[in-house]
Amino acid sequence: MSDEFDKNDQSMEEALEGNVENTEDTKDEYEKICFLCRRPESVAGQMIDLPNNIHICTECMQKSFDTMNQSNINYQDLMSNMPNIGMIDLSTLQNQIPSSQRIKKRSKKKEPKKALDLRNIPAPHKIKATLDEYVIGQEYAKKVISVAVYNHYKRVATDTMDEIEIEKSNMLMIGPTGCGKTYLVKTLARLLDVPLAIADATSLTEAGYIGDDIESVVSKLLAAADNDVERAEQGIIFIDEIDKLAKKKNTNQRDVSGESVQQGLLKLLEGSQVEVPVGATSKNAMVPLTTVDTRNILFICGGAFPELENVIKERLNKQASMGFGADLKDKYDRDDNILEKVTVEDLRNFGMIPEFIGRLPIVFTLRGLTEDMMVQILKEPKNAILKQYQKLLALDEVRLEFEEGALRAIARKALEKHTGARALRAILEEYMLDIMYEIPKDDSIGQVIITKEYIEGNGGPRILLRGQEIPQLEAHS
């Protein structure tokens, strides 16, 4: 019996030792952060450990000693004159660092390893084939972005394999609102399984002004990578509404969110070491900082660039002249694809500085949506809007069908709103509201058919009871 007890005690001790090792491993996964300056161990150097899980860097500790030595205050007399004040309990001051601000340690590489394997990078035709399942039209844009992303990650994977250094392939997307710029980037990041940060350029301001600092775009990418610096350094940053950073026409006002932000983004686009706050959008004394190298981060900028058509027309109309065979001044007024004729000169006249445009070597445009493309967007993608409504009603055991004429009517109404594919959801929500409200009341309803007359306001939807359902509808669903 005594032997069995000894074995049990021994196994309990081993289990406890294993638990201690596991907790130490989890602690070692994250860096220590200085209690005073909030810098991580990788930036501030080795930490001095104090009770209550407090860590102080050597620099802050030395400053504390210097301050105490230089002051001539008699602390005993001071405390005796203040009987209601006791010694400060550091444990009450030391709050646990939020999980959003904990920084994972960089893995110590025993042997040089590539973060990406060339065999695991999908070829451009495979990237485009996946984009085709979700994005309708925009064939040229999908081809450009597939090749640019493939070349970029080949550059990341072969960074240390050759003496020839490949430049970054940052991109600038130009297209009207609702044509799929943001959706294209989201689909791309999901395909490649890399961290993606989507930032809005309208909130960026010059350092020292109210708004987000320029480094906040990298901070968002770090948060998307779960504060893993190495993974974030191979991610994608999409800066939307980049056209809002154009130089202001009125030079009397200080331009804190225009040209100055373009100049601040230059170092990020080209590649540099930047200190970014962890778990916050601005630097302050209570937020830890870490260093991120933007050399291998792919930047994609997108914007609608309103009034850019007028800049292009003005340049093209300069070639107009009088006489037989001359170009007419209104020749380009009815050109729906005028944006495809954009040049670097047009972007500079719009208000983008040459240094900024030069760091975005790949410039391509997206076409505005037509009625046929709108109909395709409604029914063809994997997560099409119609499929979402059909699934919602299928949960109530009701089939939902759409006549072809109804889809055309919805597309025409969406084009009138001039907000791109976003208008489709708004129109469907309006017409599906009463149907989604009334159907759960009656269990006898088996099928609902949305007709052209219902969309145009001349009739209502066709509702069939169970047992009367049409097995195969001629119209598309």
Stockholm file with secondary structure:
# STOCKHOLM 1.0

chainA/1-477         MSDEFDKNDQSMEEALEGNVENTEDTKDEYEKICFLCRRPESVAGQMIDLPNNIHICTECMQKSFDTMNQSNINYQDLMSNMPNIGMIDLSTLQNQIPSSQRIKKRSKKKEPKKALDLRNIPAPHKIKATLDEYVIGQEYAKKVISVAVYNHYKRVATDTMDEIEIEKSNMLMIGPTGCGKTYLVKTLARLLDVPLAIADATSLTEAGYIGDDIESVVSKLLAAADNDVERAEQGIIFIDEIDKLAKKKNTNQRDVSGESVQQGLLKLLEGSQVEVPVGATSKNAMVPLTTVDTRNILFICGGAFPELENVIKERLNKQASMGFGADLKDKYDRDDNILEKVTVEDLRNFGMIPEFIGRLPIVFTLRGLTEDMMVQILKEPKNAILKQYQKLLALDEVRLEFEEGALRAIARKALEKHTGARALRAILEEYMLDIMYEIPKDDSIGQVIITKEYIEGNGGPRILLRGQEIPQLEAHS
#=GR chainA/1-477 SS CHHHHHHHHHHHHHHHHHHHHHHHHHHHHBCCBCTTTCCBHHHHCSEEEETTTEEEEHHHHHHHHHHHHHCCCCHHHHHHTCTTCCCCCHHHHCCCCCGGGCCBCCCCCSSCCCSSCGGGSCCHHHHHHHHHHHCCSCHHHHHHHHHHHHHHHHHHHTTTTCSSCCCCCCEEEECCTTSSHHHHHHHHHHHHTCCEEEEEGGGBCCTTSSSBCTTHHHHHHHHHTTTCHHHHTTCEEEEECGGGGSCCSCTTSCCTTTHHHHHHHHHHHHCCEEEEESSSSSCCTTSCEEEEEGGGCEEEEEECCTTHHHHHHHHHHTTCCSSTTCCCTTTTTTCTTGGGGCCHHHHHHHTCCHHHHHTCCEEEECCCCCHHHHHHHHHSSTTCHHHHHHHHHHTTTCEEEECHHHHHHHHHHHHHHTSTTHHHHHHHHHHHHHHHHHGGGCTTEEEEEECHHHHHTSSCCEEEETTCCCSSCSSCC
#=GC SS_cons         CHHHHHHHHHHHHHHHHHHHHHHHHHHHHBCCBCTTTCCBHHHHCSEEEETTTEEEEHHHHHHHHHHHHHCCCCHHHHHHTCTTCCCCCHHHHCCCCCGGGCCBCCCCCSSCCCSSCGGGSCCHHHHHHHHHHHCCSCHHHHHHHHHHHHHHHHHHHTTTTCSSCCCCCCEEEECCTTSSHHHHHHHHHHHHTCCEEEEEGGGBCCTTSSSBCTTHHHHHHHHHTTTCHHHHTTCEEEEECGGGGSCCSCTTSCCTTTHHHHHHHHHHHHCCEEEEESSSSSCCTTSCEEEEEGGGCEEEEEECCTTHHHHHHHHHHTTCCSSTTCCCTTTTTTCTTGGGGCCHHHHHHHTCCHHHHHTCCEEEECCCCCHHHHHHHHHSSTTCHHHHHHHHHHTTTCEEEECHHHHHHHHHHHHHHTSTTHHHHHHHHHHHHHHHHHGGGCTTEEEEEECHHHHHTSSCCEEEETTCCCSSCSSCC
//
